[in-house]
Amino acid sequence: MEPGPAGAGTEGRPRRSGTATAGRPHAAWALPGVLFFGFFAVVPMGLAFYLSFTSWDGLGDPTPVGLDNWRKLLDDDRMLQSLWLTVLLTVVSWAFQTVIALLLGVWAAGRQRNRAVLSAIFFVPFLLSSTAIALLFYALLDPNFGIIQENILGSSSGAFLAIVFVGGWQFIPFHTLLYQGGARQIPEVLYQAAAIDGAGRHRQFFSITLPQLRHTITTSTVLMVVGSLTYFETVLILTKGGPGTDTAVLPYLMYEAGFKSYDFGYASAIASFLVLAATGLSLILVRLTGFGGMRSTREGM
């Protein structure tokens, strides 16, 4: 057997450059996204955290006050009420949106054409802005000119449930899309095997569909929690924190402190608390659900 050409490797194998890295884009491609996130997210959060240790009315230079704003945060009775309302809004919104979005998502995962058309139509509310949706429902719930001749927004429970419903009407389509995509990734062979064993649709849903969607549920839950902690436009337009202070959630309390009382230092402390709370809750959810170390539900199929 004759030796191959000098410098050649295995016969038929093309030469490869030592500097080429197949399938891995250069880090420079991430630079625009990193700069955008840094300028519009990290920098504002850093400034807000700095202002939380100052006293500032929006004019002149901020005056350092140490931990005074954070002490005020802990001693403020309205802060405790707003925190409770925010937690309650988060829990009720999660329960309301998750149940409906999960059922609709699993139903929409079917391959029938009518389901695809209805899914596209149902997704329309998510394309509208929160302000436009809040103004629409404010007109619909007007006791004098709306479709319901009752002052729903004038009662504590009615105003709170209206906020939950309007938020769900806007964001359920998005979470439905998440569950639809997750349900379509479930191997059909699992349902076929269950049907052979005599399992009905309800048993298949609780024994196959729900376990296979556990990572999708975690993703949806994290997004809902973060969204509920920053819920503001609907509260401002629908109830303005009322009646009284019965719907004054933390973002609305931050708005009042900054743009009504002109205490931007205290408002920044509330904003910083919201960021820390949202980040902490997200990390806890990821940790408890094992989402960070998740493995593919299709592994071994």
Protein Blocks (a to p, Z undefined) as FASTA:
>chain_A
ZZddehiacehiacddfkbcghiacfklmmmmmmmmmmmmmmmmmmmmmmmmcccehiaj
dddehjmmmmmmmmmmklmmmmmmmmmmmmmmmmmmmmmmmmmmmmmmpmbfklmmmmmm
mmmmmmpcfklmmmmmmmmmpmklmmbfcdfklpmklmmmmmmmmmmmmmmmmmmmmmmm
mmmmpcfklmmmmmmnopafklmmmmmmmmmmmmmmmmmmmmmmmmmmmgfklmmmmnno
pahjlmmcfklmmmmmmmmnopaklmmmmmmmmmmmmmmmmmmmmmmnommmgccfkgoZ
Z
